[in-house]
């Protein structure tokens, strides 16, 4: 059963100048309070937090592209 993740921050890894050149301002490792899933969130230069990996599940209608 799917649920909406409610993430809490575990840590703030350091950001190098090379990464900042690509528009990343900060990073956080977060964990869901109910399922313990951990993921990395990045803050863009516009101040938006986005997950590093897209969490889409494959479905029966998906097409595998190679």
C-alpha positions as CSV (number, residue, x, y, z in Angstrom):
1,X,0.0,0.0,0.0
2,X,1.4,3.4,-1.0
3,X,1.5,6.3,1.5
4,X,2.7,9.9,1.3
5,X,6.2,10.1,2.8
6,X,6.7,12.4,5.7
7,X,10.4,13.1,5.7
8,X,12.5,14.3,8.7
9,X,16.1,15.6,8.2
10,X,18.9,13.3,9.4
11,X,21.9,15.2,8.3
12,X,23.3,18.0,6.1
13,X,26.3,16.7,4.0
14,X,28.8,19.4,2.9
15,X,28.6,20.9,-0.6
16,X,31.7,21.5,-2.7
17,X,32.3,24.5,-4.9
18,X,32.2,22.2,-8.0
19,X,28.6,21.2,-7.0
20,X,27.6,24.7,-6.3
21,X,28.7,25.7,-9.9
22,X,25.8,23.4,-11.1
23,X,23.2,25.3,-9.1
24,X,23.0,23.1,-5.9
25,X,23.0,25.2,-2.8
26,X,22.5,22.6,-0.1
27,X,21.8,18.9,0.5
28,X,19.9,17.0,3.2
29,X,19.6,13.3,3.9
30,X,16.0,12.7,5.0
31,X,14.1,9.6,6.3
32,X,10.4,8.9,6.2
33,X,8.9,8.7,9.7
34,X,6.6,5.8,8.9
35,X,8.5,3.5,6.4
36,X,12.2,4.5,7.2
37,X,12.9,5.2,3.5
38,X,16.0,7.4,3.2
39,X,16.6,9.8,0.3
40,X,18.7,12.8,-0.6
41,X,17.1,16.2,-1.2
42,X,19.0,19.0,-3.0
43,X,18.3,22.8,-2.8
44,X,18.4,24.5,-6.1
45,X,19.7,28.1,-6.6
46,X,16.0,29.1,-6.6
47,X,15.5,27.8,-3.0
48,X,13.4,24.8,-4.0
49,X,14.1,21.4,-2.3
50,X,13.9,18.5,-4.8
51,X,14.6,14.7,-4.3
52,X,17.8,13.5,-6.0
53,X,16.0,10.5,-7.4
54,X,12.5,10.5,-9.0
55,X,10.2,8.1,-7.1
56,X,8.1,6.7,-9.9
57,X,7.0,3.1,-9.9
58,X,6.8,1.0,-13.0
59,X,3.3,0.1,-14.1
60,X,1.8,-2.4,-16.5
61,X,1.5,0.4,-19.2
62,X,5.2,1.5,-19.0
63,X,7.4,1.0,-22.0
64,X,11.1,-0.1,-21.6
65,X,13.3,2.1,-23.8
66,X,16.8,1.1,-24.6
